Structure formats: C-alpha cells, structure tokens
Amino acid sequence: MPQEIIVGWVRKAAVSTQASAEVLTIGSFDGFHRGHQALIGYTVERARALGGRSVLMTFEPHPAKVVGRGVVRLLQAPEQRSAWLEHAPVDVLWVVPFTPALARLEPDAFLEQYVFQVGTVREVVVGTDFRFGVRRRGDVGLLARMARVRRVRVWALPPVSVGGEACRSSEVRRRLGTGDVEGAARLLGRPYALAGVVQAGEGLGRQIGFPTANLNWRNEGLPASGVYVTVLRVGERRWPSVTNVGRRPTVGGRHLQVEAHVLGDPGDLYGREVELFFLRRIRAEQSFASVEALRRQIEADVEMARRFFTDRPVEALPTDWFRPTWDWAWYEAHRPDLRVEPLP
C-alpha cells in the first residue's frame, strides 16, 4: 500500500527529498486489468533497482468524462477504484484532479508541470499507446524527447497479451457487452464485479418462489442482459447466487435491473452495501409465454448454478478474487513476456 497519498495539482519538492530517485507511472487505470498490473509491477521493479521510490500518478475524474471523448462506461464504481488505488504496491499515490484547464494543456506543458515537476524523477514507465495533452496530441515519442534532455529514462510497455488478446480496458468492456464474463475475468485477473446497495423490488421473484436481492449498482459497465452464475459478497461473507441482468420482458418490465437470487440465507439485505461477482453466463435473457414458464426456467437456471458451485464451492474460490490485491506471482511468471525496452 502507498506510504504517501497526494491529492492535488502539485507534488511538493519536499516529498522528493526522502529518496534520491523516483520512478513514475501515469494512467487512468480503468479496471486495473492485467496490463495495468504489469505497468505498476514494472514501475515498482525499476524503483527497487534504483533504490528509490515508485510513484503512481492518476486522474480523478477520468479524463474522458471531462473532454467528452465519446461514451466511456467506466468498469469500476468510484469506491472500487479507490480501493484498488489504495492497495497498489507503490510508495506514492498521486491523484490529480482532472479539470477543463488541465485538459487544455499543450503536451509539452503537461510534461513540464506534472511529469518533470519534481526533479528526482529518474524514470517514467508508460504504455506504448500513452497519450496526453490537449486533444491527446502528445505521445511516447514526445515524452522520450523531452525526457532525454533531462536525463530521464522512459520505458514503454506494449499491451499485455492474455490468451492472444491485447489486454485493454476497451476489450474488457467489449467482452462484458457480449456477456463473455469469463473472458473479461481473464483480462482482469479476477471476476468482474458490480458494487451497490440492495433495494426493495416489486416482490415478483418471491411470489414465484425465487426471492431476489435487487441491486442499485454504481458501475457504468454492465454485463449483457442474461442470467449468470454469481457470488454475492456481503461484508466478509460470500454467497453463491444466480443473477438476472435485464428488463424482465415476460412481465412487461421496461427498466434495466440486476436481481440476484441467493443460494442460502444471508438474512435481511435491504440497505446493505454489496458486491456482485460474475463467474459464468448461463443464457441470454428471454421472453416466456407465461409466468409459469418463466418460473420453470428459473428453476433450471438455479439448478445449473447449484451444479457449478458443487464443483467449485465458494469457500474454495481464490480469496484474491474478492478483494483488492496485487498478484506478484502472476507478474513474476509473465515478466519475461513483457518485452520492455527503454526508448532512445
């Protein structure tokens, strides 16, 4: 976890006197997928090699929310992202408020005011597709040129490949949009999770024998409509569950809902903060001819989920799936594949 957390536009020079060298990484880190983990892991590795400190610089809110660059549905709820940032294995976490004024900065001005602001930065670690400055005009080439005259080394990591797919936040979003939650989990290194609070629903599930916890979720990214095998985390407890994401066309539903039927008795969940982890898709959402036909299908869905958890009890699932943690074993195993070299 970071020894120091800085929120603001300026990182005081006094901070830098605690170490003779710093290695800085920069990014939005939407989702904290395997590519982000490799970037941060390499930053920590380089800082240790120099006997200095690792610094993670990120932005709040996400730059796309300020500049209006298309519709970007962020993968994590604010508290999920904060938790992952606060568990990053770096020495310093620097959260920069991203404002319209910052968005208008020319690329060289951004580097001068932020990247090279503190004179002890000796190395910078970014992805090869790193862009910055007004209209994203700056790239790793400009960063390398400006760093060279300051005797700062720049390392550019190509996208991490997972199962032959480049690991990017956009690819995670694409997989979620098709219901491929297992593919998304491979890129993330853990199942995708929604965070929110359980709220009262219409009670239809209870009427047909399958009561549900209705989630008022805070994530912008959402798996495609369908039925999923899920795990519901309530505090430190984890419960097997089966979840429907959709509009409930059989009963004339119009609004998108996330409803989890818990396989067990977690007690009264109304008003509780929970996380819902998506492990496998069972089927797409369907419209049935009657409520009885719907009930029979839900019964089959629940049985399929029970068989899943018979083979994989919740207690036997990796605990690191359900909490912010950094998988150093994964990083060390994949370190030889990073193909990272310093930019000239």
C-alpha positions as CSV (number, residue, x, y, z in Angstrom):
1,M,0.0,0.0,0.0
2,P,1.2,3.6,-0.7
3,Q,3.2,5.2,2.1
4,E,2.0,8.6,0.9
5,I,-1.2,9.7,-0.8
6,I,-1.3,13.1,-2.5
7,V,-4.4,14.6,-3.9
8,G,-3.9,17.9,-5.8
9,W,-2.2,19.5,-8.7
10,V,1.2,20.0,-7.1
11,R,3.6,17.4,-5.7
12,K,5.8,19.4,-3.3
13,A,9.5,19.2,-3.8
14,A,9.9,18.4,-0.1
15,V,8.4,15.0,-0.8
16,S,11.3,14.1,-3.2
17,T,14.0,14.7,-0.5
18,Q,13.0,11.3,1.0
19,A,14.6,9.4,-1.9
20,S,17.4,10.0,-4.4
21,A,15.4,8.7,-7.3
22,E,11.8,8.2,-8.3
23,V,10.2,6.1,-11.0
24,L,6.8,7.5,-12.2
25,T,4.0,5.7,-14.0
26,I,0.9,7.6,-15.4
27,G,-2.5,6.4,-16.4
28,S,-6.3,6.4,-15.8
29,F,-6.2,2.7,-14.7
30,D,-9.8,2.0,-15.6
31,G,-10.4,-1.5,-14.2
32,F,-6.9,-2.4,-13.0
33,H,-6.6,-5.2,-15.5
34,R,-3.5,-7.4,-16.2
35,G,-2.0,-4.7,-18.4
36,H,-2.2,-2.1,-15.6
37,Q,-0.8,-4.6,-13.1
38,A,2.2,-5.2,-15.4
39,L,2.7,-1.5,-15.7
40,I,2.7,-0.9,-12.0
41,G,4.7,-4.0,-11.3
42,Y,7.4,-2.8,-13.7
43,T,7.4,0.6,-12.1
44,V,8.0,-1.0,-8.6
45,E,10.7,-3.2,-10.1
46,R,12.6,-0.3,-11.6
47,A,12.3,1.8,-8.4
48,R,13.7,-1.1,-6.4
49,A,16.6,-1.4,-8.8
50,L,17.4,2.3,-8.4
51,G,17.0,2.2,-4.6
52,G,14.3,4.8,-5.0
53,R,10.5,5.3,-4.8
54,S,7.7,4.2,-7.1
55,V,5.1,6.9,-7.9
56,L,1.7,6.2,-9.4
57,M,0.0,9.3,-11.0
58,T,-3.6,9.1,-11.9
59,F,-6.6,11.4,-12.5
60,E,-10.0,12.0,-11.0
61,P,-12.4,12.1,-12.7
62,H,-11.5,10.0,-15.7
63,P,-10.2,12.4,-18.5
64,A,-12.9,11.1,-20.9
65,K,-15.6,12.4,-18.5
66,V,-14.2,16.0,-18.8
67,V,-13.2,16.2,-22.5
68,G,-16.4,14.3,-23.7
69,R,-14.5,11.8,-25.8
70,G,-17.4,9.5,-26.8
71,V,-19.2,7.4,-24.3
72,V,-16.8,5.6,-21.9
73,R,-18.5,3.3,-19.4
74,L,-16.1,3.0,-16.6
75,L,-15.5,-0.5,-15.3
76,Q,-15.3,0.3,-11.6
77,A,-17.6,2.1,-9.2
78,P,-15.7,5.0,-7.5
79,E,-15.2,3.1,-4.3
80,Q,-13.8,0.1,-6.1
81,R,-11.3,2.1,-8.0
82,S,-10.3,4.0,-4.8
83,A,-9.7,0.6,-3.0
84,W,-7.5,-0.7,-5.8
85,L,-5.5,2.6,-5.9
86,E,-5.0,2.4,-2.1
87,H,-3.8,-1.2,-2.3
88,A,-1.4,-0.5,-5.2
89,P,2.2,-1.7,-4.2
90,V,3.7,1.7,-4.9
91,D,5.4,4.1,-2.5
92,V,3.4,7.2,-3.5
93,L,-0.1,7.6,-4.9
94,W,-0.7,10.9,-6.6
95,V,-4.3,11.7,-7.6
96,V,-4.5,14.7,-9.9
97,P,-7.9,16.5,-10.3
98,F,-8.6,16.4,-14.0
99,T,-10.2,19.8,-14.9
100,P,-11.1,21.5,-18.2
101,A,-8.0,23.7,-17.6
102,L,-5.8,20.6,-17.4
103,A,-7.5,19.1,-20.5
104,R,-6.4,22.3,-22.4
105,L,-2.7,22.0,-21.6
106,E,-0.4,21.5,-24.5
107,P,1.5,18.2,-24.3
108,D,4.9,19.8,-23.5
109,A,3.2,22.0,-20.8
110,F,1.7,18.9,-19.2
111,L,5.1,17.2,-19.1
112,E,6.8,20.3,-17.6
113,Q,4.2,20.9,-15.0
114,Y,3.5,17.3,-13.9
115,V,5.9,14.7,-15.1
116,F,9.1,16.7,-14.6
117,Q,7.8,19.0,-11.9
118,V,9.8,17.1,-9.2
119,G,13.4,16.9,-10.1
120,T,14.1,13.5,-8.6
121,V,12.1,11.6,-11.3
122,R,14.7,9.4,-13.0
123,E,12.5,7.1,-15.0
124,V,9.0,7.1,-16.4
125,V,7.0,3.9,-17.2
126,V,4.0,4.1,-19.6
127,G,2.2,2.0,-22.1
128,T,3.2,2.3,-25.8
129,D,-0.2,3.8,-26.5
130,F,0.1,6.5,-23.8
131,R,-1.4,9.8,-25.0
132,F,-1.6,13.2,-23.2
133,G,-2.2,16.9,-23.6
134,V,-4.9,18.8,-25.4
135,R,-6.8,16.5,-27.9
136,R,-4.3,13.7,-26.9
137,R,-1.6,15.2,-29.2
138,G,1.3,14.0,-27.0
139,D,2.7,10.5,-27.4
140,V,5.6,8.4,-26.1
141,G,7.9,9.9,-28.8
142,L,7.4,13.4,-27.4
143,L,7.8,12.1,-23.8
144,A,11.1,10.4,-24.7
145,R,12.5,13.5,-26.5
146,M,11.7,15.8,-23.6
147,A,12.9,13.2,-21.1
148,R,16.2,12.7,-22.9
149,V,17.4,16.3,-22.3
150,R,16.7,15.9,-18.6
151,R,18.5,12.6,-18.4
152,V,15.3,10.8,-17.6
153,R,14.8,7.3,-19.0
154,V,11.4,6.3,-20.5
155,W,10.2,2.7,-20.6
156,A,7.2,1.9,-22.8
157,L,5.4,-1.4,-22.3
158,P,3.4,-2.9,-25.2
159,P,-0.1,-4.2,-24.4
160,V,0.0,-7.4,-22.3
161,S,-1.4,-10.4,-24.2
162,V,-3.8,-12.7,-22.3
163,G,-4.9,-15.7,-24.3
164,G,-3.8,-14.0,-27.5
165,E,-5.9,-10.8,-26.8
166,A,-4.3,-7.4,-26.1
167,C,-5.3,-6.5,-22.5
168,R,-7.1,-3.1,-22.7
169,S,-10.0,-1.6,-20.8
170,S,-11.9,-1.3,-24.1
171,E,-11.5,-5.0,-24.6
172,V,-12.8,-5.8,-21.1
173,R,-15.8,-3.6,-21.9
174,R,-16.4,-5.3,-25.2
175,R,-16.4,-8.8,-23.6
176,L,-18.8,-7.6,-20.9
177,G,-21.1,-6.2,-23.6
178,T,-21.3,-9.6,-25.3
179,G,-21.8,-11.5,-21.9
180,D,-18.4,-13.0,-22.0
181,V,-17.7,-12.5,-18.3
182,E,-15.2,-15.4,-18.3
183,G,-13.1,-13.7,-21.0
184,A,-13.4,-10.4,-19.1
185,A,-12.2,-12.2,-16.0
186,R,-9.1,-13.5,-17.8
187,L,-8.1,-9.9,-18.8
188,L,-8.8,-8.5,-15.3
189,G,-7.3,-11.4,-13.4
190,R,-10.5,-11.8,-11.4
191,P,-14.2,-11.9,-12.0
192,Y,-15.9,-8.6,-12.9
193,A,-17.9,-7.1,-10.0
194,L,-20.7,-4.6,-9.6
195,A,-20.9,-2.6,-6.4
196,G,-24.0,-1.1,-5.0
197,V,-26.7,-1.2,-2.4
198,V,-29.6,-3.7,-2.1
199,Q,-33.0,-2.0,-2.6
200,A,-36.6,-3.1,-2.4
201,G,-38.0,-4.6,-5.6
202,E,-41.5,-5.4,-6.7
203,G,-41.5,-8.8,-5.0
204,L,-42.3,-10.9,-8.1
205,G,-39.4,-13.2,-7.5
206,R,-40.6,-14.0,-4.0
207,Q,-44.1,-14.7,-5.4
208,I,-42.9,-17.4,-7.7
209,G,-40.5,-18.9,-5.2
210,F,-37.3,-17.2,-6.0
211,P,-36.7,-14.1,-3.9
212,T,-34.1,-11.8,-5.2
213,A,-31.7,-9.0,-3.9
214,N,-32.3,-6.1,-6.2
215,L,-29.0,-4.2,-6.8
216,N,-28.9,-0.4,-7.2
217,W,-25.5,-0.6,-8.9
218,R,-22.9,2.2,-9.2
219,N,-20.8,0.9,-12.0
220,E,-21.2,2.2,-15.5
221,G,-20.0,-1.0,-17.2
222,L,-22.7,-3.8,-17.1
223,P,-22.6,-7.3,-18.5
224,A,-25.0,-8.0,-21.4
225,S,-28.6,-8.9,-20.5
226,G,-28.8,-12.5,-19.4
227,V,-28.6,-15.0,-16.5
228,Y,-25.3,-15.5,-14.7
229,V,-23.7,-17.6,-12.0
230,T,-22.5,-15.1,-9.4
231,V,-21.1,-14.6,-6.0
232,L,-22.6,-12.0,-3.7
233,R,-20.2,-10.5,-1.2
234,V,-21.8,-9.0,1.9
235,G,-19.2,-7.7,4.3
236,E,-16.7,-10.5,4.7
237,R,-19.2,-13.2,3.8
238,R,-19.6,-14.6,0.3
239,W,-22.8,-16.3,-1.0
240,P,-23.4,-18.4,-4.1
241,S,-26.1,-16.8,-6.3
242,V,-27.7,-16.7,-9.7
243,T,-28.3,-13.3,-11.2
244,N,-30.6,-11.9,-13.9
245,V,-29.5,-8.7,-15.8
246,G,-32.2,-7.4,-17.9
247,R,-35.6,-5.8,-18.3
248,R,-37.8,-8.8,-17.5
249,P,-39.8,-8.8,-20.8
250,T,-42.1,-11.7,-19.6
251,V,-43.7,-9.4,-17.0
252,G,-43.6,-6.2,-19.1
253,G,-40.6,-4.7,-17.5
254,R,-39.1,-1.7,-19.1
255,H,-36.2,-0.7,-16.9
256,L,-32.8,-2.5,-16.7
257,Q,-32.5,-4.4,-13.4
258,V,-29.9,-6.6,-11.7
259,E,-31.6,-9.2,-9.5
260,A,-29.6,-11.9,-7.6
261,H,-31.2,-15.0,-6.1
262,V,-29.0,-16.1,-3.2
263,L,-28.5,-19.9,-2.8
264,G,-28.6,-19.7,1.0
265,D,-29.9,-17.4,3.7
266,P,-27.9,-14.2,4.1
267,G,-30.5,-12.6,6.2
268,D,-32.1,-9.2,5.5
269,L,-30.1,-7.5,2.8
270,Y,-32.1,-4.3,2.3
271,G,-29.9,-1.3,2.5
272,R,-26.7,-3.4,2.7
273,E,-23.7,-2.5,0.6
274,V,-22.7,-5.5,-1.5
275,E,-20.5,-6.6,-4.4
276,L,-21.8,-9.0,-7.1
277,F,-19.1,-11.0,-8.9
278,F,-19.9,-12.5,-12.3
279,L,-18.4,-16.0,-12.9
280,R,-20.3,-17.5,-15.9
281,R,-23.1,-16.8,-18.2
282,I,-25.9,-19.3,-18.2
283,R,-28.1,-17.9,-21.0
284,A,-29.4,-14.8,-22.7
285,E,-32.5,-13.0,-21.4
286,Q,-35.7,-14.5,-22.9
287,S,-39.4,-13.6,-23.1
288,F,-41.6,-16.5,-22.0
289,A,-45.2,-17.2,-22.8
290,S,-46.3,-17.2,-19.2
291,V,-45.0,-16.6,-15.6
292,E,-45.2,-20.3,-15.0
293,A,-42.9,-20.9,-18.0
294,L,-40.5,-18.3,-16.5
295,R,-40.7,-20.0,-13.2
296,R,-39.7,-23.4,-14.7
297,Q,-36.7,-21.8,-16.5
298,I,-35.5,-20.0,-13.3
299,E,-35.7,-23.4,-11.6
300,A,-33.4,-24.8,-14.3
301,D,-31.1,-21.8,-14.0
302,V,-30.8,-22.3,-10.3
303,E,-30.1,-26.0,-10.7
304,M,-27.3,-25.2,-13.2
305,A,-25.8,-22.7,-10.7
306,R,-26.0,-25.2,-7.9
307,R,-24.1,-27.7,-10.0
308,F,-21.5,-25.1,-10.7
309,F,-20.9,-24.5,-7.0
310,T,-21.0,-28.2,-6.2
311,D,-17.8,-28.5,-8.3
312,R,-16.4,-25.1,-7.1
313,P,-17.6,-24.3,-3.6
314,V,-17.5,-20.6,-2.8
315,E,-15.1,-21.3,0.1
316,A,-12.7,-22.9,-2.4
317,L,-12.6,-20.0,-4.8
318,P,-9.5,-17.8,-4.6
319,T,-9.9,-15.1,-1.9
320,D,-8.0,-12.7,-4.1
321,W,-10.9,-12.6,-6.5
322,F,-13.0,-10.8,-3.9
323,R,-10.7,-8.1,-2.6
324,P,-8.2,-5.6,-4.0
325,T,-4.8,-7.3,-4.1
326,W,-1.7,-7.4,-6.3
327,D,-0.8,-10.8,-7.8
328,W,3.0,-10.7,-7.7
329,A,3.2,-14.4,-8.6
330,W,1.4,-13.6,-11.9
331,Y,3.7,-10.6,-12.6
332,E,6.8,-12.6,-11.9
333,A,5.6,-15.5,-14.1
334,H,4.8,-13.1,-17.0
335,R,7.7,-10.7,-16.5
336,P,9.8,-12.4,-19.3
337,D,6.9,-11.8,-21.8
338,L,6.8,-8.0,-21.3
339,R,9.4,-7.2,-24.0
340,V,10.0,-3.8,-22.5
341,E,13.0,-1.7,-23.6
342,P,14.0,1.9,-22.8
343,L,13.1,4.4,-25.5
344,P,16.0,6.1,-27.2
